């Protein structure tokens, strides 16, 4: 199981949820009525970029298709990134901690 925690740049927790492997992170956030900023949903604009604070190894950076833009090693695009199915199926609880960029919050 993967548990996602989204924080503001000041460390305040904004959202917390158990992840699934069928939806991108932004789709899961929207299902919880969280208004994550985005512009394109094609992995090319960087509006929905998040900093990965913990759990980078459980992320599938191309869940949204074959679209991919190169980001810094500690960043992902929530419009195309999701969680790997094998991480969801794990008996271990894995924490995926994400942080919004200062410019988005």
DRENTORKOL-3810 file (N, C-alpha, C; in nm, 4 decimals):
REM DRENTORKOL-3810
@n.u->0.0836; n.v->-0.1182; n.w->0.0000; ca.u->0.0000; ca.v->0.0000; ca.w->0.0000; c.u->0.0880; c.v->0.1244; c.w->0.0000
@n.u->0.0458; n.v->0.2240; n.w->-0.0759; ca.u->0.1169; ca.v->0.3518; ca.w->-0.0787; c.u->0.0245; c.v->0.4589; c.w->-0.0239
@n.u->0.0737; n.v->0.5329; n.w->0.0735; ca.u->-0.0009; ca.v->0.6424; ca.w->0.1331; c.u->0.0638; c.v->0.7730; c.w->0.0868
@n.u->-0.0139; n.v->0.8591; n.w->0.0225; ca.u->0.0369; ca.v->0.9851; ca.w->-0.0312; c.u->0.0067; c.v->1.0979; c.w->0.0665
@n.u->0.1069; n.v->1.1795; n.w->0.0904; ca.u->0.0909; ca.v->1.2999; ca.w->0.1719; c.u->0.1366; c.v->1.4176; c.w->0.0871
@n.u->0.0501; n.v->1.5161; n.w->0.0686; ca.u->0.0835; ca.v->1.6368; ca.w->-0.0058; c.u->0.0960; c.v->1.7520; c.w->0.0923
@n.u->0.2090; n.v->1.8215; n.w->0.0836; ca.u->0.2338; ca.v->1.9325; ca.w->0.1754; c.u->0.2576; c.v->2.0619; c.w->0.0994
@n.u->0.2293; n.v->2.1715; n.w->0.1673; ca.u->0.2625; ca.v->2.3047; ca.w->0.1173; c.u->0.4119; c.v->2.3275; c.w->0.1411
@n.u->0.4708; n.v->2.4258; n.w->0.0746; ca.u->0.6132; ca.v->2.4551; ca.w->0.0964; c.u->0.6492; c.v->2.4852; c.w->0.2419
@n.u->0.5523; n.v->2.5328; n.w->0.3200; ca.u->0.5790; ca.v->2.5617; ca.w->0.4612; c.u->0.5660; c.v->2.4387; c.w->0.5507
@n.u->0.5371; n.v->2.3226; n.w->0.4898; ca.u->0.5272; ca.v->2.1986; ca.w->0.5654; c.u->0.3867; c.v->2.1609; c.w->0.6085
@n.u->0.2907; n.v->2.2500; n.w->0.5882; ca.u->0.1518; ca.v->2.2217; ca.w->0.6260; c.u->0.0957; c.v->2.1110; c.w->0.5380
@n.u->0.0344; n.v->2.0100; n.w->0.6007; ca.u->-0.0263; ca.v->1.9006; ca.w->0.5248; c.u->-0.1542; c.v->1.9489; c.w->0.4595
@n.u->-0.1628; n.v->1.9288; n.w->0.3285; ca.u->-0.2790; ca.v->1.9721; ca.w->0.2512; c.u->-0.3747; c.v->1.8583; c.w->0.2204
@n.u->-0.3196; n.v->1.7381; n.w->0.2045; ca.u->-0.3996; ca.v->1.6249; ca.w->0.1603; c.u->-0.3264; c.v->1.4966; c.w->0.1962
@n.u->-0.4035; n.v->1.3933; n.w->0.2265; ca.u->-0.3468; ca.v->1.2633; ca.w->0.2599; c.u->-0.4440; c.v->1.1570; c.w->0.2108
@n.u->-0.3919; n.v->1.0564; n.w->0.1370; ca.u->-0.4818; ca.v->0.9546; ca.w->0.0825; c.u->-0.4060; c.v->0.8279; c.w->0.0452
@n.u->-0.4767; n.v->0.7128; n.w->0.0460; ca.u->-0.4158; ca.v->0.5898; ca.w->-0.0049; c.u->-0.4194; c.v->0.5933; c.w->-0.1580
@n.u->-0.3079; n.v->0.5663; n.w->-0.2219; ca.u->-0.2975; ca.v->0.5759; ca.w->-0.3674; c.u->-0.3521; c.v->0.4522; c.w->-0.4367
@n.u->-0.3883; n.v->0.4700; n.w->-0.5632; ca.u->-0.4211; ca.v->0.3561; ca.w->-0.6482; c.u->-0.3292; c.v->0.3611; c.w->-0.7700
@n.u->-0.3225; n.v->0.2541; n.w->-0.8453; ca.u->-0.2315; ca.v->0.2459; ca.w->-0.9592; c.u->-0.3014; c.v->0.2709; c.w->-1.0922
@n.u->-0.4307; n.v->0.2990; n.w->-1.0899; ca.u->-0.5067; ca.v->0.3167; ca.w->-1.2133; c.u->-0.5170; c.v->0.4616; c.w->-1.2573
@n.u->-0.4947; n.v->0.5552; n.w->-1.1666; ca.u->-0.5106; ca.v->0.6965; ca.w->-1.1975; c.u->-0.3813; c.v->0.7726; c.w->-1.1736
@n.u->-0.3665; n.v->0.8833; n.w->-1.2467; ca.u->-0.2532; ca.v->0.9710; ca.w->-1.2189; c.u->-0.2757; c.v->1.0356; c.w->-1.0827
@n.u->-0.1719; n.v->1.0919; n.w->-1.0280; ca.u->-0.1843; ca.v->1.1557; ca.w->-0.8971; c.u->-0.2837; c.v->1.2712; c.w->-0.9006
@n.u->-0.2819; n.v->1.3500; n.w->-1.0080; ca.u->-0.3748; ca.v->1.4632; ca.w->-1.0147; c.u->-0.5200; c.v->1.4152; c.w->-1.0219
@n.u->-0.5475; n.v->1.3055; n.w->-1.0885; ca.u->-0.6834; ca.v->1.2507; ca.w->-1.0927; c.u->-0.7283; c.v->1.2066; c.w->-0.9539
@n.u->-0.6373; n.v->1.1458; n.w->-0.8794; ca.u->-0.6711; ca.v->1.1024; ca.w->-0.7436; c.u->-0.6970; c.v->1.2224; c.w->-0.6532
@n.u->-0.6186; n.v->1.3291; n.w->-0.6701; ca.u->-0.6394; ca.v->1.4506; ca.w->-0.5913; c.u->-0.7737; c.v->1.5137; c.w->-0.6245
@n.u->-0.8093; n.v->1.5165; n.w->-0.7509; ca.u->-0.9375; ca.v->1.5735; ca.w->-0.7917; c.u->-1.0547; c.v->1.4923; c.w->-0.7364
@n.u->-1.0407; n.v->1.3605; n.w->-0.7308; ca.u->-1.1457; ca.v->1.2765; ca.w->-0.6724; c.u->-1.1720; c.v->1.3127; c.w->-0.5270
@n.u->-1.0706; n.v->1.3696; n.w->-0.4617; ca.u->-1.0826; ca.v->1.4114; ca.w->-0.3222; c.u->-1.1148; c.v->1.5601; c.w->-0.3109
@n.u->-1.1533; n.v->1.6212; n.w->-0.4228; ca.u->-1.1921; ca.v->1.7630; ca.w->-0.4295; c.u->-1.0764; c.v->1.8581; c.w->-0.3994
@n.u->-0.9530; n.v->1.8140; n.w->-0.4255; ca.u->-0.8380; ca.v->1.9032; ca.w->-0.4095; c.u->-0.8110; c.v->1.9689; c.w->-0.5438
@n.u->-0.7991; n.v->2.0998; n.w->-0.5438; ca.u->-0.7812; ca.v->2.1772; ca.w->-0.6666; c.u->-0.6322; c.v->2.1940; c.w->-0.6976
@n.u->-0.5733; n.v->2.0900; n.w->-0.7569; ca.u->-0.4322; ca.v->2.0939; ca.w->-0.7956; c.u->-0.4190; c.v->2.1740; c.w->-0.9248
@n.u->-0.3295; n.v->2.2725; n.w->-0.9284; ca.u->-0.3139; ca.v->2.3511; ca.w->-1.0508; c.u->-0.2592; c.v->2.2673; c.w->-1.1664
@n.u->-0.3101; n.v->2.2932; n.w->-1.2849; ca.u->-0.2584; ca.v->2.2303; ca.w->-1.4063; c.u->-0.2978; c.v->2.3174; c.w->-1.5248
@n.u->-0.2315; n.v->2.2960; n.w->-1.6362; ca.u->-0.2663; ca.v->2.3684; ca.w->-1.7579; c.u->-0.2877; c.v->2.2746; c.w->-1.8746
@n.u->-0.2029; n.v->2.1730; n.w->-1.8874; ca.u->-0.2070; ca.v->2.0962; ca.w->-2.0114; c.u->-0.2481; c.v->1.9500; c.w->-1.9965
@n.u->-0.2115; n.v->1.8854; n.w->-1.8876; ca.u->-0.2332; ca.v->1.7425; ca.w->-1.8671; c.u->-0.1650; c.v->1.6567; c.w->-1.9723
@n.u->-0.0588; n.v->1.7097; n.w->-2.0276; ca.u->0.0161; ca.v->1.6364; ca.w->-2.1293; c.u->0.1628; c.v->1.6220; c.w->-2.0921
@n.u->0.1991; n.v->1.6607; n.w->-1.9728; ca.u->0.3365; ca.v->1.6446; ca.w->-1.9285; c.u->0.4332; c.v->1.7401; c.w->-1.9938
@n.u->0.3876; n.v->1.8591; n.w->-2.0292; ca.u->0.4799; ca.v->1.9502; ca.w->-2.0958; c.u->0.4816; c.v->2.0917; c.w->-2.0405
@n.u->0.3956; n.v->2.1259; n.w->-1.9481; ca.u->0.3911; ca.v->2.2665; ca.w->-1.9066; c.u->0.4515; c.v->2.2941; c.w->-1.7694
@n.u->0.4640; n.v->2.1949; n.w->-1.6840; ca.u->0.5232; ca.v->2.2060; ca.w->-1.5508; c.u->0.4327; c.v->2.2707; c.w->-1.4452
@n.u->0.3097; n.v->2.3058; n.w->-1.4779; ca.u->0.2218; ca.v->2.3705; ca.w->-1.3812; c.u->0.1926; c.v->2.2814; c.w->-1.2610
@n.u->0.1806; n.v->2.1504; n.w->-1.2822; ca.u->0.1430; ca.v->2.0582; ca.w->-1.1749; c.u->0.2640; c.v->1.9887; c.w->-1.1116
@n.u->0.3797; n.v->2.0456; n.w->-1.1289; ca.u->0.5038; ca.v->1.9860; ca.w->-1.0783; c.u->0.5041; c.v->1.9813; c.w->-0.9254
@n.u->0.5484; n.v->1.8673; n.w->-0.8713; ca.u->0.5603; ca.v->1.8485; ca.w->-0.7270; c.u->0.6999; c.v->1.7997; c.w->-0.6933
@n.u->0.7477; n.v->1.8363; n.w->-0.5764; ca.u->0.8764; ca.v->1.7892; ca.w->-0.5267; c.u->0.8516; c.v->1.6612; c.w->-0.4483
@n.u->0.9298; n.v->1.5574; n.w->-0.4775; ca.u->0.9179; ca.v->1.4307; ca.w->-0.4053; c.u->1.0120; c.v->1.4366; c.w->-0.2853
@n.u->0.9543; n.v->1.4341; n.w->-0.1676; ca.u->1.0318; ca.v->1.4380; ca.w->-0.0436; c.u->1.0644; c.v->1.2979; c.w->0.0071
@n.u->0.9779; n.v->1.2018; n.w->-0.0256; ca.u->0.9976; ca.v->1.0640; ca.w->0.0190; c.u->0.9193; c.v->0.9713; c.w->-0.0727
@n.u->0.9787; n.v->0.8586; n.w->-0.1117; ca.u->0.9089; ca.v->0.7557; ca.w->-0.1865; c.u->0.9243; c.v->0.7593; c.w->-0.3371
@n.u->1.0260; n.v->0.8227; n.w->-0.3882; ca.u->1.0459; ca.v->0.8369; ca.w->-0.5334; c.u->1.0425; c.v->0.7028; c.w->-0.6059
@n.u->1.0891; n.v->0.5966; n.w->-0.5419; ca.u->1.0985; ca.v->0.4658; ca.w->-0.6080; c.u->0.9631; c.v->0.4009; c.w->-0.6363
@n.u->0.8535; n.v->0.4524; n.w->-0.5809; ca.u->0.7215; ca.v->0.3935; ca.w->-0.6075; c.u->0.6476; c.v->0.4654; c.w->-0.7204
@n.u->0.7075; n.v->0.5670; n.w->-0.7794; ca.u->0.6407; ca.v->0.6493; ca.w->-0.8795; c.u->0.6607; c.v->0.5947; c.w->-1.0203
@n.u->0.5505; n.v->0.5895; n.w->-1.0938; ca.u->0.5517; ca.v->0.5607; ca.w->-1.2369; c.u->0.5348; c.v->0.6969; c.w->-1.3048
@n.u->0.6435; n.v->0.7482; n.w->-1.3638; ca.u->0.6405; ca.v->0.8839; ca.w->-1.4182; c.u->0.5685; c.v->0.8955; c.w->-1.5517
@n.u->0.5243; n.v->0.7838; n.w->-1.6090; ca.u->0.4568; ca.v->0.7885; ca.w->-1.7386; c.u->0.3220; c.v->0.7162; c.w->-1.7361
@n.u->0.2546; n.v->0.7146; n.w->-1.6227; ca.u->0.1240; ca.v->0.6504; ca.w->-1.6123; c.u->0.0241; c.v->0.7131; c.w->-1.7098
@n.u->0.0375; n.v->0.8415; n.w->-1.7336; ca.u->-0.0536; ca.v->0.9123; ca.w->-1.8224; c.u->-0.0268; c.v->0.8888; c.w->-1.9695
@n.u->0.0535; n.v->0.7907; n.w->-2.0053; ca.u->0.0841; ca.v->0.7611; ca.w->-2.1453; c.u->0.2327; c.v->0.7750; c.w->-2.1716
@n.u->0.2680; n.v->0.7886; n.w->-2.2975; ca.u->0.4096; ca.v->0.7949; ca.w->-2.3322; c.u->0.4657; c.v->0.9365; c.w->-2.3249
@n.u->0.3854; n.v->1.0291; n.w->-2.2757; ca.u->0.4307; ca.v->1.1670; ca.w->-2.2601; c.u->0.5314; c.v->1.1724; c.w->-2.1459
@n.u->0.6326; n.v->1.2516; n.w->-2.1619; ca.u->0.7307; ca.v->1.2659; ca.w->-2.0539; c.u->0.8133; c.v->1.3907; c.w->-2.0777
@n.u->0.8268; n.v->1.4704; n.w->-1.9766; ca.u->0.9168; ca.v->1.5848; ca.w->-1.9820; c.u->1.0201; c.v->1.5660; c.w->-1.8725
@n.u->1.1403; n.v->1.5985; n.w->-1.9024; ca.u->1.2478; ca.v->1.5824; ca.w->-1.8058; c.u->1.2361; c.v->1.6884; c.w->-1.6973
@n.u->1.2318; n.v->1.6434; n.w->-1.5732; ca.u->1.2258; ca.v->1.7337; ca.w->-1.4588; c.u->1.3495; c.v->1.7093; c.w->-1.3731
@n.u->1.3684; n.v->1.7915; n.w->-1.2730; ca.u->1.4756; ca.v->1.7663; ca.w->-1.1777; c.u->1.4525; c.v->1.6303; c.w->-1.1143
@n.u->1.5588; n.v->1.5677; n.w->-1.0661; ca.u->1.5489; ca.v->1.4326; ca.w->-1.0097; c.u->1.4486; c.v->1.4211; c.w->-0.8958
@n.u->1.4264; n.v->1.5291; n.w->-0.8237; ca.u->1.3359; ca.v->1.5223; ca.w->-0.7093; c.u->1.1962; c.v->1.5755; c.w->-0.7410
@n.u->1.1624; n.v->1.5887; n.w->-0.8703; ca.u->1.0329; ca.v->1.6427; ca.w->-0.9082; c.u->0.9573; c.v->1.5477; c.w->-1.0005
@n.u->0.8238; n.v->1.5577; n.w->-0.9964; ca.u->0.7376; ca.v->1.4813; ca.w->-1.0871; c.u->0.6265; c.v->1.5726; c.w->-1.1372
@n.u->0.5636; n.v->1.5310; n.w->-1.2455; ca.u->0.4462; ca.v->1.6011; ca.w->-1.2964; c.u->0.3238; c.v->1.5187; c.w->-1.2583
@n.u->0.2386; n.v->1.5742; n.w->-1.1738; ca.u->0.1249; ca.v->1.4970; ca.w->-1.1223; c.u->0.0210; c.v->1.4654; c.w->-1.2288
@n.u->0.0258; n.v->1.5336; n.w->-1.3432; ca.u->-0.0723; ca.v->1.5066; ca.w->-1.4490; c.u->-0.0411; c.v->1.3787; c.w->-1.5262
@n.u->0.0831; n.v->1.3319; n.w->-1.5198; ca.u->0.1183; ca.v->1.2089; ca.w->-1.5914; c.u->0.1796; c.v->1.1027; c.w->-1.5009
@n.u->0.2121; n.v->1.1389; n.w->-1.3773; ca.u->0.2744; ca.v->1.0434; ca.w->-1.2846; c.u->0.1695; c.v->0.9757; c.w->-1.1974
@n.u->0.1990; n.v->0.8530; n.w->-1.1630; ca.u->0.1138; ca.v->0.7770; ca.w->-1.0726; c.u->0.1995; c.v->0.6877; c.w->-0.9858
@n.u->0.1382; n.v->0.5870; n.w->-0.9292; ca.u->0.2080; ca.v->0.4945; ca.w->-0.8402; c.u->0.2164; c.v->0.3585; c.w->-0.9074
@n.u->0.3318; n.v->0.2937; n.w->-0.8951; ca.u->0.3544; ca.v->0.1618; ca.w->-0.9555; c.u->0.2612; c.v->0.0581; c.w->-0.8922
@n.u->0.2013; n.v->-0.0280; n.w->-0.9739; ca.u->0.1098; ca.v->-0.1311; ca.w->-0.9206; c.u->0.1747; c.v->-0.2211; c.w->-0.8158
@n.u->0.3007; n.v->-0.2560; n.w->-0.8340; ca.u->0.3659; ca.v->-0.3437; ca.w->-0.7363; c.u->0.3816; c.v->-0.2771; c.w->-0.6004
@n.u->0.3899; n.v->-0.1449; n.w->-0.5980; ca.u->0.3972; ca.v->-0.0738; ca.w->-0.4700; c.u->0.2610; c.v->-0.0768; c.w->-0.4005
@n.u->0.1537; n.v->-0.0639; n.w->-0.4789; ca.u->0.0186; ca.v->-0.0703; ca.w->-0.4231; c.u->-0.0082; c.v->-0.2088; c.w->-0.3655
@n.u->0.0400; n.v->-0.3115; n.w->-0.4347; ca.u->0.0157; ca.v->-0.4502; ca.w->-0.3929; c.u->0.1022; c.v->-0.4935; c.w->-0.2746
@n.u->0.1997; n.v->-0.4152; n.w->-0.2395; ca.u->0.2904; ca.v->-0.4502; ca.w->-0.1303; c.u->0.2162; c.v->-0.4601; c.w->0.0029
@n.u->0.2593; n.v->-0.5519; n.w->0.0860; ca.u->0.2035; ca.v->-0.5637; ca.w->0.2208; c.u->0.2555; c.v->-0.4535; c.w->0.3125
@n.u->0.3628; n.v->-0.3926; n.w->0.2707; ca.u->0.4252; ca.v->-0.2846; ca.w->0.3473; c.u->0.3537; c.v->-0.1527; c.w->0.3151
@n.u->0.3368; n.v->-0.0669; n.w->0.4158; ca.u->0.2828; ca.v->0.0665; ca.w->0.3917; c.u->0.3983; c.v->0.1583; c.w->0.3562
@n.u->0.3912; n.v->0.2152; n.w->0.2379; ca.u->0.4963; ca.v->0.3025; ca.w->0.1872; c.u->0.4409; c.v->0.4444; c.w->0.1844
@n.u->0.5187; n.v->0.5396; n.w->0.2320; ca.u->0.4762; ca.v->0.6792; ca.w->0.2307; c.u->0.5368; c.v->0.7500; c.w->0.1104
@n.u->0.4522; n.v->0.8138; n.w->0.0323; ca.u->0.4948; ca.v->0.8995; ca.w->-0.0779; c.u->0.4641; c.v->1.0419; c.w->-0.0346
@n.u->0.5678; n.v->1.1164; n.w->0.0013; ca.u->0.5489; ca.v->1.2528; ca.w->0.0484; c.u->0.5849; c.v->1.3495; c.w->-0.0641
@n.u->0.4892; n.v->1.4356; n.w->-0.0974; ca.u->0.5053; ca.v->1.5308; ca.w->-0.2060; c.u->0.4889; c.v->1.6725; c.w->-0.1515
@n.u->0.5541; n.v->1.7685; n.w->-0.2181; ca.u->0.5430; ca.v->1.9071; ca.w->-0.1753; c.u->0.5179; c.v->1.9950; c.w->-0.2966
@n.u->0.4244; n.v->2.0858; n.w->-0.2821; ca.u->0.3967; ca.v->2.1799; ca.w->-0.3898; c.u->0.5129; c.v->2.2783; c.w->-0.4021
@n.u->0.5355; n.v->2.3272; n.w->-0.5222; ca.u->0.6374; ca.v->2.4297; ca.w->-0.5431; c.u->0.5879; c.v->2.5635; c.w->-0.4893
@n.u->0.6793; n.v->2.6472; n.w->-0.4452; ca.u->0.6427; ca.v->2.7785; ca.w->-0.3923; c.u->0.5561; c.v->2.8582; c.w->-0.4892
@n.u->0.5874; n.v->2.8482; n.w->-0.6180; ca.u->0.5155; ca.v->2.9281; ca.w->-0.7162; c.u->0.3713; c.v->2.8796; c.w->-0.7371
@n.u->0.3394; n.v->2.7564; n.w->-0.6968; ca.u->0.2061; ca.v->2.7016; ca.w->-0.7157; c.u->0.1152; c.v->2.7252; c.w->-0.5968
@n.u->0.1732; n.v->2.7463; n.w->-0.4825; ca.u->0.0938; ca.v->2.7505; ca.w->-0.3607; c.u->0.0633; c.v->2.8927; c.w->-0.3178
END
